[in-house]
């Protein structure tokens, strides 16, 4: 058995030339090119996929090689997985697998006897060998080609940095050097995962945040590492859709992922190493600005302007205002696509990934010295966040929208914290608390959207009196709803003062 450690990066298909000309690759010890055809197998009920096992035949010259892989760990593009290779002599042979349980499972008739081709890849691979030190060797593999399943085809364009010898940190160092000139964000979907999606004709869709599998027995910094990696994955899984689709939910989910990561940085700030947040927050702030600008215009169009235009279809001023907002929205979408294709985006993800692979985040439990238990830490932080919300509620004023906006932000941070610590909350109390907080956050968010809509609409209207009159119409139409929301503020504040934290266990 051999363990493969690699870092996979996404490469835009139209930017191969710049990568091929990179000085590091030009100075490589060796460079080879191969034409690789691979066929992936599974049973009709996808038993291998469900078990986290990959079976592949790959053609090398005139011969075929069999490879079995087991997906052990994949975090933000960095994969650790054992693999077993053997010549393929017209039949699958699993006798050389030294994992007895895996070998016996594959040899069962209901598995070995039902294997069939599911999808294939056809690609040109360029391989460079880089020896960056006496003990460090990395293979750089650029794959360009296609993947096909059930008569459907999709393009492949990815870069893999495979560690032959040396430390994991050297993979990130190399990736960051290559990413100085072009965006090389981590690639989270493997060829196999993409092949299965193509085989089942699974439509691409925005990805929401999932549960983070933290363990109450873990050290706080180990928990932060899992939370941060989850946020980075949430961000990157929506990247392709945000770049190539007009579906606004992709941008919204990237914004949520960035805010969740920012909330985690704030919450764990007392424990983080010196300088850790300083390396991530400035580029995150720029990303959040671009994402927020696009999202604000999406909301302005869909929830503020469109309902009024639909209610007053014969009003030309509203039609013209909707056109002005749409033009600004298209410009914002073009801007966010540009931002997401810049080197800075890829470097942000790579920098975060490299930091999270270092001590103290991967130290054995107990190495933190005076570090408190995760249960104690979570309890303290949740109570502090709740205390902050209660103080913001006391300071909130109906006639001062910024105070309500700050209250909404406080509620959102507490909601994220409860979501992060969800596995440590027994029963349904965590879900119930999240539901209450989400409801309050949404109601206060509607007030903020209406309060800020006027300024953004006037910006879209410019100096046109015609469009400014349309802004007045929009404000008048939403006026009663805004007033009703403000009238309900005292009740919301009472609900907030009655908030309790779920019990940790």
Secondary structure as UniProt FT lines:
FT   STRAND          2..10
FT   HELIX           13..15
FT   HELIX           16..20
FT   HELIX           23..26
FT   STRAND          30..42
FT   TURN            44..45
FT   HELIX           47..51
FT   STRAND          53..60
FT   TURN            61..62
FT   STRAND          63..75
FT   TURN            76..77
FT   STRAND          78..87
FT   TURN            95..96
FT   HELIX           100..107
FT   HELIX           109..112
FT   TURN            113..114
FT   STRAND          116..133
FT   TURN            134..135
FT   STRAND          136..149
FT   TURN            150..151
FT   STRAND          152..165
FT   HELIX           168..178
FT   TURN            179..180
FT   HELIX           191..199
FT   TURN            200..201
FT   TURN            216..217
FT   HELIX           220..237
FT   HELIX           239..244
FT   HELIX           248..267
FT   HELIX           269..271
FT   TURN            274..275
FT   HELIX           276..299
FT   HELIX           300..305
FT   HELIX           306..311
FT   TURN            312..314
FT   HELIX           316..340
FT   HELIX           343..356
FT   TURN            359..362
FT   TURN            365..370
FT   HELIX           374..395
FT   TURN            398..399
FT   HELIX           401..420
FT   HELIX           422..424
FT   TURN            427..428
FT   HELIX           429..461
FT   TURN            462..463
FT   HELIX           465..487
FT   HELIX           489..497
//
